[in-house]
Amino acid sequence: MEFADRVDAGRRLAAKLGPLQGEDLVVVGLPRGGVPVALEVARALDAPLDVIVVRKLGVPFQPELGMGAIGEGGVRVLNAGVVRLARVSSDELAAVEQRERVELERRARRFRGDRPPVRLDGKTVVVVDDGIATGSTARAACQVARAQGASRIVLAVPVAPPDWTDRLAGDADEFVCVDTPEPFFGVGQFYTDFSQTTDDEVTACLERGRRRVVAVPTDGPADDPAVRDEEVNVQAGPVRLAGHLTVPEAAVEVVVFAHGSGSSRHSPRNRFVAALLNQAGLATLLFDLLSPEEELDRANVFDVELLARRLDEVTTWLRAQPETRDLPVGYFGASTGAAAALWAAAESHARIAAVVSRGGRPDLAGPRLAAVSAPTLLIVGGRDHVVIDLNRQAQAQLRCENSLAIVPGATHLFEESGTLQAAAELARDWFKGHLAAGPEEAQGPEPGPERR
């Protein structure tokens, strides 16, 4: 079995945990990769979400080889066999633990901020990771939960080696796994997208887990229209496209996301940006520009005209929904999705209030750029030199209000600490500054030398 990404893995794992529905639960994820998985489990079980921060103790001369793990509350788990075979001295072990303890405490503060941990005493605690390899970090997390008073511990992962329960016997009361394939060389081999989860994405998942969500039908008015947060299907020409619509209470604007090549509505980076926009009171719609069958033809991924047409059709659907029909619409595009967003915004009937491109290829919109009237923000990483040049070339063709923002230290995917947060805040401020006015009033002044 192969998982598309951690979101897909979390949803499949949640289906296995259905019998826990209704119990007095807390779901905890292991940062970083286990937290996106845990978010899907917590949402499915309608349970609080938190983290248990643990750190692997790597052998000094071979850090990728784990000789144990530490967790919050002074928990330490050692693999005595590895320590012995690697001939790690007590002083070396202490030095590694001290260094990792500093990082553990930093991450705990980073993820939770000023909020206290969710209380585990007397609860059934579901400990979630994106997979089990050696099991050291999972063992430490279970011991942390036990030390904090958990009455029952369920260790749940999407994938693990066949003997995983033997390795972890006694650390949890129950074990749940979607698949235990053989041969098993590493967790990443069972994911199509196993890209690194950032600190920013962890905090975004925790924020989404704290929000109370009420799902409503897609085909009629809601009994409680305050919040809508659910998977939707949109008919676009001959195909049905999957999406995720989130409408916070009292939303006054809506942003449609157009992802880039090889990505989907599950993109952790776009989900991070969407969560920040939701916190600011903006509704969001993330959706797949292509059907699964269409994605098999690589040429479709770069067919900007096709992608723009899909974006236009989805926007029409959005304007027919009771919760969003009266809201100004903005576009957020990444990679080739940015070109699609600008192409669609150039249509005379589009009435798009603002456009933001993150790490995008606006140059692929080519001759349509001059027809864009929506205020446009181009965000590029400071170390993404080729894309910076392409964005500058595209900016020179825009005749609308526009700005180029460069995030220092960021590469193309904004994976460096704090860079995705900076990009998301730039997008939020641009949308908040332009969407509220609506498409007719948001055109702004004539462009200047720095802010075109």
JOZI-V929036 format. One record per backbone hydrogen bond with DSSP energy under -1.0 kcal/mol. CO is the residue of the C=O (numbers start at 0). NH is the residue of the N-H. E is the energy in kcal/mol with one decimal. If there is no record, write none. Layout:
co & nh & e
CO & NH & E
CO & NH & E
//
This chain:
co & nh & e
2 & 191 & -3.0
3 & 192 & -1.6
4 & 8 & -2.2
5 & 9 & -2.5
6 & 10 & -2.1
7 & 11 & -2.0
8 & 12 & -2.4
9 & 13 & -2.4
10 & 14 & -1.5
16 & 19 & -2.3
17 & 20 & -2.2
19 & 22 & -2.3
22 & 24 & -1.5
23 & 123 & -2.4
25 & 125 & -2.6
26 & 49 & -2.0
27 & 127 & -2.9
28 & 51 & -1.8
29 & 33 & -2.2
31 & 34 & -1.8
33 & 37 & -2.4
34 & 38 & -2.4
35 & 39 & -1.3
36 & 40 & -1.5
37 & 41 & -3.1
38 & 42 & -2.4
39 & 43 & -2.0
40 & 44 & -2.2
41 & 46 & -2.3
47 & 26 & -2.7
49 & 28 & -2.2
52 & 71 & -1.1
54 & 69 & -2.4
56 & 66 & -3.5
58 & 61 & -1.6
61 & 64 & -2.4
64 & 58 & -2.6
66 & 78 & -2.7
67 & 56 & -3.0
68 & 76 & -3.3
69 & 54 & -2.4
74 & 70 & -2.5
76 & 68 & -2.8
78 & 82 & -2.3
79 & 83 & -2.3
80 & 84 & -2.6
81 & 85 & -2.6
82 & 87 & -2.0
88 & 92 & -2.5
89 & 93 & -2.3
90 & 94 & -2.1
91 & 95 & -2.2
92 & 96 & -2.5
93 & 97 & -2.5
94 & 98 & -2.1
95 & 99 & -2.5
96 & 100 & -2.4
97 & 101 & -1.6
98 & 102 & -1.6
99 & 103 & -2.6
100 & 104 & -2.2
101 & 105 & -1.9
102 & 106 & -2.5
103 & 107 & -2.3
104 & 108 & -2.0
105 & 109 & -2.5
106 & 110 & -3.0
107 & 111 & -2.1
108 & 112 & -2.3
111 & 114 & -1.9
119 & 122 & -2.2
122 & 150 & -1.9
122 & 151 & -1.4
123 & 25 & -1.8
124 & 153 & -2.8
125 & 27 & -2.7
126 & 155 & -3.1
127 & 29 & -1.9
134 & 138 & -2.4
135 & 139 & -2.2
136 & 140 & -2.4
137 & 141 & -2.4
138 & 142 & -1.9
139 & 143 & -2.2
140 & 144 & -2.5
141 & 145 & -2.3
142 & 146 & -2.4
143 & 147 & -1.5
144 & 149 & -2.2
145 & 148 & -1.6
148 & 121 & -2.9
151 & 124 & -3.0
152 & 172 & -2.1
152 & 173 & -1.5
153 & 126 & -2.5
154 & 175 & -2.5
155 & 128 & -1.2
156 & 177 & -1.1
157 & 178 & -1.6
158 & 131 & -1.8
160 & 163 & -1.9
162 & 166 & -1.8
163 & 167 & -1.7
167 & 170 & -2.4
173 & 154 & -2.6
175 & 156 & -2.2
178 & 159 & -1.4
186 & 189 & -1.9
187 & 190 & -1.6
189 & 2 & -3.1
197 & 201 & -1.8
198 & 202 & -2.2
199 & 203 & -2.0
200 & 204 & -2.3
201 & 205 & -2.3
202 & 206 & -2.0
203 & 207 & -2.4
204 & 208 & -2.4
205 & 209 & -1.2
206 & 210 & -1.0
227 & 246 & -3.5
229 & 244 & -2.4
231 & 242 & -2.6
233 & 240 & -3.3
235 & 238 & -1.7
238 & 235 & -3.2
240 & 233 & -2.9
241 & 287 & -2.9
242 & 231 & -2.6
243 & 285 & -2.4
244 & 229 & -2.2
245 & 283 & -2.5
246 & 227 & -1.5
247 & 250 & -1.5
252 & 282 & -2.9
253 & 329 & -2.4
254 & 284 & -2.2
255 & 331 & -2.7
257 & 333 & -2.0
259 & 262 & -1.7
263 & 266 & -2.0
266 & 270 & -2.5
267 & 271 & -1.8
268 & 272 & -2.1
269 & 273 & -2.8
270 & 274 & -2.3
271 & 275 & -1.8
272 & 276 & -2.3
273 & 277 & -2.7
274 & 278 & -2.1
275 & 279 & -1.1
276 & 281 & -2.6
277 & 280 & -1.8
282 & 254 & -2.5
283 & 245 & -2.8
284 & 256 & -2.9
285 & 243 & -3.6
290 & 294 & -2.0
293 & 296 & -1.5
296 & 299 & -1.7
299 & 302 & -1.3
301 & 303 & -1.5
302 & 306 & -2.4
303 & 307 & -2.6
304 & 308 & -1.9
305 & 309 & -2.1
306 & 310 & -2.2
307 & 311 & -2.3
308 & 312 & -2.2
309 & 313 & -2.5
310 & 314 & -2.0
311 & 315 & -1.8
312 & 316 & -1.9
313 & 317 & -2.5
314 & 318 & -2.1
316 & 319 & -1.6
317 & 320 & -1.3
320 & 324 & -2.1
323 & 326 & -1.7
327 & 253 & -2.0
328 & 352 & -3.0
329 & 255 & -3.0
330 & 355 & -2.5
331 & 257 & -3.0
332 & 357 & -2.7
333 & 336 & -2.3
334 & 337 & -1.3
334 & 360 & -2.2
335 & 339 & -1.9
336 & 340 & -2.3
337 & 341 & -2.2
338 & 342 & -2.5
339 & 343 & -2.7
340 & 344 & -2.3
341 & 345 & -1.2
343 & 346 & -1.4
346 & 349 & -1.6
353 & 330 & -2.3
354 & 376 & -2.5
355 & 332 & -2.9
356 & 378 & -3.4
360 & 363 & -1.7
361 & 364 & -1.9
362 & 365 & -1.6
364 & 367 & -2.3
365 & 368 & -1.8
367 & 370 & -1.2
368 & 371 & -1.5
374 & 354 & -2.6
375 & 402 & -1.8
376 & 356 & -2.8
377 & 404 & -3.2
378 & 358 & -3.2
379 & 406 & -2.5
380 & 383 & -1.7
382 & 384 & -1.0
383 & 387 & -2.1
384 & 388 & -1.9
385 & 389 & -1.9
386 & 390 & -2.3
387 & 391 & -2.3
388 & 392 & -2.1
389 & 393 & -2.0
390 & 394 & -2.9
391 & 395 & -1.7
393 & 396 & -1.5
400 & 375 & -2.4
402 & 377 & -2.9
404 & 379 & -2.4
406 & 381 & -3.1
406 & 409 & -1.6
409 & 382 & -3.0
410 & 413 & -1.5
415 & 418 & -2.0
417 & 421 & -1.9
418 & 422 & -2.3
419 & 423 & -2.7
420 & 424 & -2.3
421 & 425 & -2.0
422 & 426 & -2.3
423 & 427 & -2.8
424 & 428 & -2.5
425 & 429 & -2.1
426 & 430 & -2.8
427 & 431 & -3.0
428 & 432 & -1.8
429 & 433 & -1.2
430 & 434 & -3.3
434 & 437 & -1.2
437 & 441 & -1.3
450 & 447 & -3.3
//
